[in-house]
Amino acid sequence: MAQIRQRLQALAPPTAMDVQDESHLHAGHAGAAGGAGHFRLRIVSSRFAGLNRVARHRLVYDRLADLMPAHIHALAIQALTPEEDSAPTS
């Protein structure tokens, strides 16, 4: 998880970032057999302003590409701008 955090810091200093290792939830899964992890990422950065969801995910994947699939098997991403993060939910 430290590698993921470190690489995403270079994206643009995020105002918030949470990386959760959910590998234990996938024990026995074929992709987990090789030791690669399952992670959930929530990142808030002004770098995502004006980008759609696909473009935001591409930025994240580009920073982590060499960690896949050896270290990261699955990555669930929630990428928000600071404005979206502070918007009230209904």
C-alpha positions as CSV (number, residue, x, y, z in Angstrom):
1,M,0.0,0.0,0.0
2,A,2.9,2.3,0.6
3,Q,3.9,2.1,-3.0
4,I,0.4,2.9,-4.2
5,R,0.3,6.0,-1.9
6,Q,3.7,7.2,-2.9
7,R,3.0,7.0,-6.6
8,L,-0.3,8.7,-6.3
9,Q,1.2,11.6,-4.4
10,A,3.1,12.4,-7.6
11,L,-0.2,12.7,-9.5
12,A,-1.0,16.0,-7.7
13,P,-0.9,16.4,-4.0
14,P,-4.3,14.9,-3.1
15,T,-6.4,16.6,-0.4
16,A,-7.5,13.1,0.7
17,M,-6.5,9.5,0.0
18,D,-7.5,6.2,1.4
19,V,-6.1,2.9,0.3
20,Q,-7.7,-0.2,1.7
21,D,-6.2,-3.7,1.2
22,E,-9.2,-6.0,0.6
23,S,-7.1,-9.0,-0.4
24,H,-8.4,-11.0,2.6
25,L,-11.9,-10.8,1.1
26,H,-10.7,-12.6,-2.0
27,A,-8.9,-15.5,-0.5
28,G,-9.1,-18.5,-2.9
29,H,-9.8,-16.2,-5.9
30,A,-7.7,-17.2,-8.9
31,G,-6.1,-13.8,-9.2
32,A,-5.1,-13.8,-5.6
33,A,-3.3,-17.1,-5.8
34,G,-0.2,-15.4,-7.2
35,G,0.1,-13.0,-4.3
36,A,-1.2,-9.9,-6.0
37,G,-3.6,-7.8,-3.9
38,H,-7.1,-6.4,-4.2
39,F,-7.3,-2.7,-3.3
40,R,-10.0,-0.1,-2.9
41,L,-8.8,3.5,-3.5
42,R,-10.5,6.8,-2.7
43,I,-8.6,9.8,-3.8
44,V,-9.5,13.5,-3.9
45,S,-7.4,15.8,-6.0
46,S,-7.8,19.0,-8.0
47,R,-6.0,17.2,-10.8
48,F,-9.3,15.5,-11.7
49,A,-11.1,18.8,-12.4
50,G,-12.6,18.8,-15.9
51,L,-12.0,15.1,-16.4
52,N,-14.6,12.4,-16.8
53,R,-14.5,9.2,-14.8
54,V,-12.6,7.2,-17.5
55,A,-9.9,9.9,-17.8
56,R,-9.5,10.0,-14.0
57,H,-9.1,6.3,-13.8
58,R,-6.5,6.4,-16.6
59,L,-4.4,8.8,-14.6
60,V,-4.4,6.5,-11.6
61,Y,-3.7,3.4,-13.7
62,D,-0.9,5.2,-15.5
63,R,0.8,5.8,-12.2
64,L,0.4,2.2,-11.0
65,A,0.8,0.4,-14.3
66,D,4.1,-1.4,-13.5
67,L,2.6,-2.7,-10.3
68,M,-0.1,-4.6,-12.2
69,P,-0.5,-7.6,-12.3
70,A,2.4,-8.7,-10.1
71,H,1.4,-6.6,-7.0
72,I,-2.1,-5.3,-7.8
73,H,-4.6,-7.8,-9.2
74,A,-7.7,-5.6,-8.7
75,L,-8.2,-1.9,-8.0
76,A,-11.6,-0.2,-7.3
77,I,-11.2,3.5,-7.8
78,Q,-13.2,6.5,-6.5
79,A,-11.5,9.6,-7.9
80,L,-13.1,13.0,-6.9
81,T,-12.3,16.7,-7.1
82,P,-12.3,18.6,-3.8
83,E,-15.6,20.2,-4.8
84,E,-17.2,16.8,-5.4
85,D,-15.9,15.6,-2.1
86,S,-17.5,18.4,-0.2
87,A,-20.8,18.4,-2.1
88,P,-23.7,17.2,0.1
89,T,-25.1,13.8,-0.8
90,S,-28.8,13.1,-1.0
